[in-house]
Amino acid sequence: MRDVKFLLGVFLMLFLGVLMLFLYNQSISYEEEETRKKHIDALLLTLENKIEEISKVTLTSSVILAQNPHVIECLEQKNREGCVERLMDVKNAIMATSLFENIKFHLHTHDYKSFVRLWDYHNAVEDDLSAFRGTFEKMKKFKKPLRGIEVGRHGMFIRAISPVLKGYEYVGSIETAVGFESLNEYFKKEGIEFYVLMNNHQKNIANAISYPASLALDNYAIINRPTNGLNLVKSINFQGTGYLKRGDHTILHTPIIDMNGVHIGFFVLSWTDSLSLGSFK
């Protein structure tokens, strides 16, 4: 009888020990998961703030240029050479400040046609943009500048578009567009790989550029990097904002919504377990 009680006591102690160890491990896992979620939320906020910073700069330059008398005059008179000359001076001045490497300026006519793409100013074709650039109608109606992310003939950019007015007359608009290169550099310094994935449906719009097969990822194309570092993701089935684990990599994804409320792709950030996200708080 004593042996039975002794064995029962030992078994009970072992059971309680295992239970306590299990609960302890669960508690640690929960705390680690909560910490990870807080860091990821902070990382997403950082991304949002960085895009907001770029967007404000593009908006400022767009608004200032829209009020420039030379821009108003060249749009009103449809003087391409005069527009190119003035905008090139502005671009060189902005480039000298090291704000952005490849800032783009685009002038549009009052009837939503491309007038001057400064990066392609030898091309005098005035292609109609009204079919896929829904922001023009809003801007012309309210005569207010708009900013955000949008896809055009030459790809996806962070854009700001301002109406060009002579008095109360709408003579056209001017757009400032910036790519995602500065975000690549920022996150790389933090040990994070940053990707911009554009949905393949948008290629019908962004048909002035090519998309290498090496940068294809399921129904998306990587548009901000020359190499594909997401090969560990065999298929893209992202839903909203979330993250997944692949080996020692964490992959965070969040939707890209354009100025018209359309889902056009995903931002993806990837890092290894060895990286501490403690700097994102």
Backbone torsions as a table, in degrees:
resi	resn	phi	psi	omega
1	MET	NA	-42.7	178.7
2	ARG	-61.4	-40.0	-179.9
3	ASP	-62.9	-38.9	179.4
4	VAL	-64.6	-44.9	178.0
5	LYS	-62.4	-39.9	179.9
6	PHE	-63.1	-45.8	-179.5
7	LEU	-64.9	-38.3	177.1
8	LEU	-63.8	-39.7	178.3
9	GLY	-63.1	-45.0	179.3
10	VAL	-62.2	-44.6	-179.5
11	PHE	-61.7	-42.0	179.8
12	LEU	-63.7	-41.1	179.3
13	MET	-65.0	-41.4	178.3
14	LEU	-63.8	-42.8	179.8
15	PHE	-61.4	-45.7	179.2
16	LEU	-64.6	-37.0	178.6
17	GLY	-64.2	-45.9	178.9
18	VAL	-63.6	-41.1	179.6
19	LEU	-62.5	-43.9	179.3
20	MET	-64.8	-39.8	178.3
21	LEU	-64.4	-41.6	178.9
22	PHE	-63.0	-46.4	-179.8
23	LEU	-64.3	-36.4	178.3
24	TYR	-63.8	-47.2	179.7
25	ASN	-62.9	-38.6	177.4
26	GLN	-63.5	-39.9	179.0
27	SER	-64.4	-43.4	178.6
28	ILE	-63.1	-45.3	180.0
29	SER	-61.3	-40.2	179.4
30	TYR	-64.2	-44.3	179.8
31	GLU	-64.0	-40.9	178.6
32	GLU	-63.9	-41.3	179.8
33	GLU	-66.1	-40.9	179.0
34	GLU	-65.5	-39.8	177.4
35	THR	-64.0	-42.8	178.6
36	ARG	-60.7	-43.2	-179.7
37	LYS	-63.8	-39.7	178.4
38	LYS	-63.7	-42.2	179.3
39	HIS	-66.7	-38.2	178.9
40	ILE	-66.8	-41.5	176.1
41	ASP	-59.8	-41.2	178.8
42	ALA	-67.0	-36.7	178.5
43	LEU	-65.4	-42.7	177.4
44	LEU	-64.1	-38.1	177.7
45	LEU	-65.6	-38.5	177.2
46	THR	-61.5	-45.1	178.2
47	LEU	-59.7	-46.0	179.5
48	GLU	-60.2	-43.3	-178.8
49	ASN	-67.5	-38.5	179.5
50	LYS	-64.8	-42.0	177.7
51	ILE	-65.6	-38.4	178.0
52	GLU	-62.8	-40.5	178.3
53	GLU	-61.3	-47.4	179.4
54	ILE	-62.7	-43.0	-178.7
55	SER	-60.8	-39.3	-179.7
56	LYS	-66.9	-38.2	178.6
57	VAL	-66.5	-43.7	179.1
58	THR	-63.9	-38.3	179.0
59	LEU	-63.8	-44.8	-179.1
60	THR	-59.7	-48.0	-178.9
61	SER	-64.9	-38.6	-179.6
62	SER	-64.9	-44.5	-179.2
63	VAL	-64.7	-43.8	-179.6
64	ILE	-62.8	-44.2	-179.4
65	LEU	-66.6	-33.7	-179.8
66	ALA	-64.6	-23.9	-179.4
67	GLN	-96.8	-0.8	179.7
68	ASN	-71.8	124.3	-177.0
69	PRO	-60.2	-30.8	179.3
70	HIS	-69.0	-38.1	177.8
71	VAL	-67.0	-44.0	178.4
72	ILE	-59.2	-45.0	-177.0
73	GLU	-66.2	-44.4	-175.7
74	CYS	-70.5	-30.6	175.8
75	LEU	-72.2	-41.9	-178.9
76	GLU	-63.7	-40.3	-177.7
77	GLN	-92.8	-2.6	-178.0
78	LYS	54.0	48.7	179.6
79	ASN	-97.7	91.5	-175.2
80	ARG	-61.9	-44.8	-177.0
81	GLU	-60.9	-41.7	179.0
82	GLY	-65.1	-40.2	178.4
83	CYS	-63.7	-45.8	-178.6
84	VAL	-60.6	-44.0	-177.8
85	GLU	-61.8	-47.2	-177.3
86	ARG	-67.9	-44.6	-178.0
87	LEU	-68.7	-32.3	177.6
88	MET	-65.0	-38.9	176.5
89	ASP	-61.5	-43.5	179.5
90	VAL	-64.6	-44.4	-179.6
91	LYS	-60.6	-45.1	-179.8
92	ASN	-62.2	-36.7	178.6
93	ALA	-66.7	-42.1	179.1
94	ILE	-67.6	-40.5	179.0
95	MET	-61.6	-33.4	-179.6
96	ALA	-67.2	-22.1	179.7
97	THR	-83.9	-8.0	179.9
98	SER	64.7	22.9	177.2
99	LEU	-67.0	-49.7	-179.4
100	PHE	-140.5	149.2	179.4
101	GLU	-78.8	-41.7	-171.8
102	ASN	-132.1	64.2	177.2
103	ILE	-74.0	142.1	-176.7
104	LYS	-121.7	142.1	175.6
105	PHE	-119.7	139.3	-177.2
106	HIS	-140.4	122.5	176.2
107	LEU	-100.4	140.1	179.9
108	HIS	-123.8	146.5	176.7
109	THR	-75.7	172.2	-178.6
110	HIS	-66.1	-21.5	179.6
111	ASP	-103.7	28.4	169.5
112	TYR	68.0	34.2	174.3
113	LYS	-107.1	150.9	176.6
114	SER	-69.8	128.3	178.9
115	PHE	-103.9	-53.2	177.1
116	VAL	-141.6	119.1	164.7
117	ARG	-97.6	111.8	-170.6
118	LEU	-61.3	-31.5	179.9
119	TRP	-79.1	-6.5	-179.1
120	ASP	-142.9	44.9	-169.3
121	TYR	-71.9	-14.3	176.4
122	HIS	-72.5	-17.9	178.9
123	ASN	-86.2	109.9	-175.0
124	ALA	-94.8	7.8	-179.4
125	VAL	-70.3	125.1	179.5
126	GLU	-94.6	79.5	-177.8
127	ASP	-74.3	145.3	-177.8
128	ASP	-76.3	126.2	-177.9
129	LEU	-105.0	-4.1	-170.8
130	SER	-65.7	-26.0	-174.8
131	ALA	-69.6	-26.2	-174.6
132	PHE	-131.7	-3.7	177.8
133	ARG	-108.8	81.5	-174.5
134	GLY	-65.5	-13.2	-177.0
135	THR	-70.8	-23.0	-176.3
136	PHE	-61.4	-44.7	-178.8
137	GLU	-60.0	-45.4	179.8
138	LYS	-61.6	-45.2	-176.2
139	MET	-65.2	-43.2	-178.8
140	LYS	-67.4	-37.2	-177.9
141	LYS	-66.3	-47.2	-174.8
142	PHE	-97.6	-9.0	-179.4
143	LYS	52.3	43.0	179.1
144	LYS	-126.7	146.1	177.3
145	PRO	-70.0	152.8	178.0
146	LEU	-128.8	151.0	178.7
147	ARG	-144.7	156.0	-179.9
148	GLY	152.4	-163.2	179.9
149	ILE	-103.3	136.7	179.9
150	GLU	-153.6	152.7	177.6
151	VAL	-99.4	133.2	175.5
152	GLY	-126.9	-168.2	-178.5
153	ARG	-56.6	-35.0	-174.6
154	HIS	-102.9	17.5	173.1
155	GLY	117.4	-171.1	-179.2
156	MET	-94.2	130.5	-179.1
157	PHE	-142.3	162.2	167.4
158	ILE	-85.0	118.5	-168.7
159	ARG	-124.4	155.2	168.3
160	ALA	-138.4	130.1	-177.7
161	ILE	-123.6	129.1	-179.7
162	SER	-122.9	141.7	176.6
163	PRO	-72.3	140.9	174.7
164	VAL	-102.2	117.9	-173.9
165	LEU	-119.4	139.1	167.9
166	LYS	-112.3	101.8	-169.1
167	GLY	69.2	-118.7	176.4
168	TYR	-104.9	2.9	-177.2
169	GLU	-87.5	130.3	177.7
170	TYR	-83.8	111.7	-177.5
171	VAL	-103.5	-6.3	179.9
172	GLY	153.0	-158.4	179.3
173	SER	-152.3	162.0	177.2
174	ILE	-130.4	140.4	-174.6
175	GLU	-124.9	137.9	170.7
176	THR	-111.9	129.7	-177.3
177	ALA	-130.1	139.3	-178.9
178	VAL	-133.7	138.1	177.4
179	GLY	-80.5	-164.4	-173.0
180	PHE	-107.3	16.1	-175.8
181	GLU	-61.1	-40.2	-178.2
182	SER	-66.1	-31.3	176.5
183	LEU	-71.6	-36.5	174.5
184	ASN	-54.4	-49.5	-176.2
185	GLU	-66.6	-42.3	-178.3
186	TYR	-60.7	-51.3	-176.5
187	PHE	-71.1	-30.0	177.7
188	LYS	-62.6	-39.4	177.4
189	LYS	-62.8	-26.8	179.5
190	GLU	-89.4	1.1	179.4
191	GLY	84.4	19.1	-176.5
192	ILE	-118.2	135.5	175.5
193	GLU	-91.1	128.8	-174.6
194	PHE	-114.6	130.1	-178.6
195	TYR	-129.7	143.4	172.8
196	VAL	-114.2	117.3	-179.0
197	LEU	-106.5	121.5	177.7
198	MET	-102.1	132.5	178.0
199	ASN	-61.9	138.0	-177.1
200	ASN	-59.5	-24.6	178.6
201	HIS	-61.8	-25.1	-178.2
202	GLN	-77.3	-11.4	179.9
203	LYS	-64.4	-25.8	177.0
204	ASN	-64.2	-29.0	176.4
205	ILE	-84.9	-53.2	-177.4
206	ALA	-83.7	63.9	-174.0
207	ASN	-98.6	8.1	178.7
208	ALA	-92.7	-0.5	179.1
209	ILE	-128.8	162.0	-179.5
210	SER	-101.9	158.0	-177.9
211	TYR	-127.0	103.9	-178.5
212	PRO	-59.6	142.8	179.4
213	ALA	-60.9	-28.7	-178.5
214	SER	-67.0	-18.6	-179.5
215	LEU	-103.9	11.9	177.0
216	ALA	-84.5	140.3	-179.5
217	LEU	-143.6	94.9	-176.5
218	ASP	59.2	-121.9	-179.2
219	ASN	-95.1	24.3	-176.8
220	TYR	-132.7	161.8	174.4
221	ALA	-126.2	133.1	175.0
222	ILE	-77.7	122.4	-171.4
223	ILE	-113.4	-3.6	-174.3
224	ASN	-115.4	4.7	-176.2
225	ARG	-142.5	151.8	-179.8
226	PRO	-83.7	-11.7	-178.9
227	THR	-131.3	155.6	-178.9
228	ASN	-101.2	108.7	178.3
229	GLY	-102.0	13.2	-177.8
230	LEU	-109.0	25.8	-178.9
231	ASN	-63.5	-19.6	179.5
232	LEU	-73.1	-11.9	173.5
233	VAL	-97.2	103.9	-174.1
234	LYS	-74.5	-31.0	178.5
235	SER	-145.1	143.4	-178.6
236	ILE	-97.2	112.3	175.8
237	ASN	-133.2	43.1	-178.9
238	PHE	-66.3	140.9	175.6
239	GLN	-127.4	108.4	179.0
240	GLY	63.2	-146.0	178.8
241	THR	-98.0	133.1	-179.8
242	GLY	-177.7	-174.7	177.7
243	TYR	-146.0	159.5	178.6
244	LEU	-141.4	160.4	-179.9
245	LYS	-108.3	135.3	173.2
246	ARG	-134.3	99.7	-175.7
247	GLY	64.1	-126.1	179.0
248	ASP	-95.6	16.2	179.2
249	HIS	-106.9	140.5	168.4
250	THR	-106.8	134.4	-177.8
251	ILE	-123.1	114.8	-178.3
252	LEU	-103.0	134.6	-179.6
253	HIS	-132.8	145.8	177.1
254	THR	-149.6	140.9	-173.5
255	PRO	-66.9	151.4	170.0
256	ILE	-103.1	118.8	178.5
257	ILE	-111.2	127.2	-175.6
258	ASP	-83.2	-175.3	-174.8
259	MET	-65.8	-17.7	180.0
260	ASN	-101.0	8.7	178.9
261	GLY	81.4	15.6	-178.6
262	VAL	-95.2	136.0	176.4
263	HIS	-78.0	114.1	-173.1
264	ILE	-115.4	-2.0	179.7
265	GLY	165.6	-159.3	-179.5
266	PHE	-139.1	144.9	161.6
267	PHE	-89.3	135.4	179.3
268	VAL	-129.9	131.7	176.3
269	LEU	-123.3	135.4	-175.7
270	SER	-132.8	140.6	177.4
271	TRP	-153.8	163.2	-179.0
272	THR	-94.1	163.3	-178.5
273	ASP	-62.7	-21.7	-178.0
274	SER	-72.5	-15.1	-178.7
275	LEU	-84.8	131.5	173.7
276	SER	-92.2	131.5	178.0
277	LEU	-94.8	19.4	-176.8
278	GLY	-60.6	-23.4	-179.4
279	SER	-73.8	-16.9	177.8
280	PHE	-97.2	100.9	-175.4
281	LYS	-127.2	NA	NA
